[in-house]
Amino acid sequence: MAVSRKSIPIYTSEGDFQAFLVYPNLYNLSGEWIGWVSEERDVYDVTGNYVGWLSKDPRILRKRTYDYTKPRRRPPTGPSRVTAPATIPLAPMMAELSYDTIDILMEEPERLPTMDSGEFRADMD
């Protein structure tokens, strides 16, 4: 995967725009960092846990039976917030997924939290 500063929309299997990639970083629609993509197209969350892979569609997919063979990777320094693209192209025709593959952004979006969500949220004190 070539290094590019171009924003690439990431869709769900239903064709909804749910995230975008500014290689190697993934962002949600608010421009918050939610993960990154390795050169092998593997997707990791902000803590370095394996989430799935980036398909050519582009979607974030994972096998239904979780693959624990992927080691946790050290996350890069979190980039600053970016602005989501103002316009995006229509989603391409998506190939059917077999039963053993799931679309992360549709079925398990909680696998890509931001740095300040859940247990990562700073205390209010």
Stockholm file with secondary structure:
# STOCKHOLM 1.0

chainA/1-125         MAVSRKSIPIYTSEGDFQAFLVYPNLYNLSGEWIGWVSEERDVYDVTGNYVGWLSKDPRILRKRTYDYTKPRRRPPTGPSRVTAPATIPLAPMMAELSYDTIDILMEEPERLPTMDSGEFRADMD
#=GR chainA/1-125 SS CCCCCSEEEEECTTSCEEEEEETTEEEETTSCEEEEECTTCEEEETTSCEEEEECSSSCEEEESSCCTTSCCCCCCCCCCCCCCCSCCCCCCCCCCCCTTEEEHHHHCGGGSCCTTSGGGSCCCC
#=GC SS_cons         CCCCCSEEEEECTTSCEEEEEETTEEEETTSCEEEEECTTCEEEETTSCEEEEECSSSCEEEESSCCTTSCCCCCCCCCCCCCCCSCCCCCCCCCCCCTTEEEHHHHCGGGSCCTTSGGGSCCCC
//
